[in-house]
Amino acid sequence: MMNLKKICSSVLFFFICLIASAQPLSHQQRQDLINHKIADLISKMTLEEKVKQMVHHAPAIERLNIPAYNWWNEALHGIARSGNATVFPQAIGLAATFDEELAYRTADAISEEARAIYNAAIKNDHHLKYAGLTFWTPNVNIFRDPRWGRGQETYGEDPFLTSRMGLNFVKGLQGNNPDFLKVAACAKHFAVHSGPEKLRHVFDAEVSKKDLFETYLPAFKTLVDGGVESVMCAYNRTNTEPCCGSKELLVDILRNSWGFKGHVVSDCWALADIDKGHQYTKNPVESVALSLKKGVNLNCGDEYYPYLIDAVKQGLVTEDEINQSLTILLRTRFKLGMFDTGIPNPYDTISTSSINSSPHRKIALESAQKSIVLLKNNGVLPLKSNIGYLFLTGPNATSIDALLGNYYGINQSMITVQEGIAGHLDPGSLLQYKQGFLPDRANVNPFDWTTGDAKEADAVVVVMGLSGNFEGEEGESIASPDFGDRLNYDLPQSQIEFLKKLRKGNSKPIIVIVTAGSPVNMTAISQLADAVLFAWYPGEEGGNAIADILFGKVSPSGRLPITFPKSLDQLPAYENYCMEGRTYRYMQEEPFYPFGYGLSYTKFNYEDLQLSDQLIKKGESVKASFLLKNKGRVTADEVVQLYIKRESDSIATPLFSLKGFKRVNVKAGETVTLSFTITPEMMSIVNNEGKNLLESGKVTLFIGGALPVQRSLDLGMSKGMSAEFEVK
């Protein structure tokens, strides 16, 4: 009990300490002690020491036993930028699994490795960037436009899917211990932030109240309600106010309306943008004063120190305001167990044996298998593992970059597509590989044997597409002329021209595997290939997962978390943040591939949809029950999707909105009974003031394996079912 006695430095806590010495503290008593300890630490700091603790690279204060701490860490799809770690599929690939339980297990594995890395770093007295426990993950921005290079970091274009995947990811990261956070998660980038990358430091995202609360904010609210520890404010402005100095976003909505109690961190050097980029304030001192007053607790960058000290001297902020902000920050560190609270931290014993362990690799493999989307199959897949001669070509077949995406970790066992296929073929089968083409330019040597060799094979697999060099964040995508964005929807012409040469005079099956973190123009690929797999950036087990699907060990079950338009001509201007004409919810144009789409090696039938009621009162729920039958010979997963449609005379409503999904494994020939409960919240609509309303009238629901859209080309989707009921 000596540690508790040290904490009890005031008469106020004398009796609590006496009680603690006789019996365990209650949760509230522990919180009271922590609050007292924080107040005691702050009271002993100088103004300069306080301010230095509010930047991401906080120095040690040895006389107060406060260790140095760097708040900056990333874990988008595994521990990033910190050496050896399990590399899971990129976030957009995880979204394509439509599996929220898998999102939880993935994040739980990541947080296990995070603790192991942190424990090892502390043991070696390392306090470096990317070695802490505060992870600026997940990215729950809406992937509203396929041109955005960072869309790969998100869970797609739908607010409901993003909310569910993001919430479970946060729960997996933070753990369920009542006294300690396993790690601290962060919902970013708040808010209305999805490109253009080149303009993010000066851009004003103008958005209506309806679009704000219907599309851009729901996932953030879900994560706040779920207890996310941190929120990161974005670089851009939203409706004239810089996001890191916004009264509407940070005060009115986040703190006052939603009751957020955690800390707000700025995107890195976003506070410098307030005066330099947005020219919203006159100088850095005014910028930091604005941000502090609006609730930014932590500055990723170098603006708070020294400019907050100048702001105090000029009377723009008070030291008491700094104390209040620092209190919130220190509370996060106490929750993470960085200071003695008198009880043991169970996460301190996690060892480095968990890093890229066999159980974690199995989760990475499962995630990759479930993320891969079969876009086309004329019957050539699955291949037989004893095929006579398989020809493999394309630069992404051997590319590590094609597995990674952005914000990635590394390890010594990354399985490329070439390695995965080689490991799945039976002895005696011939496998040959040639790169065939350069990823972004025409071959210099016009004399090429590849297409001739391919014609001798029993089947050809072409691995093409993009990597993080072509799309991602500004400054990182070195092959992008548009700061990481993709203003050209097409794949590089060299790739398409090679595919045309391969197809010419060749009747052998051609299977195309595309790696990318965003939609691409699939017109030519769909015409030239017999089968198409969209693999995203599938992580360290990507090669094995792709091979499992190619050879039928696993039936493909991924679904598109974003619409694939036919061309960018179908979309509004990139800089326009209005949702009209965007995503499956408001896009009137016929897409090339719809949201939620993906094929299987079997055929599912949806039958006998029954509603518990046809007429209900406001506030009541409706249960929809139905049968799902696997009519094929292959046991497989089906991603069952529930969409709701509401119409209003006075408010523009989405064409359809995803309101539920279930991933179900159904044996060959088996029929299962499933149900959804449609709650009043699911039937509500958002009015022009951003308020949720439950109106009387017809409710249309659709249950099926993909979004209910009409398309001139039959995509082979399972046919779903519709039903209607009325709210009076």
Summary of the structure (lengths in Angstrom):
residues: 728
radius of gyration: 26.8
end to end distance: 62.7
largest distance: 89.8
contacts: 2692
relative contact order: 0.11
helix: 34%
strand: 19%
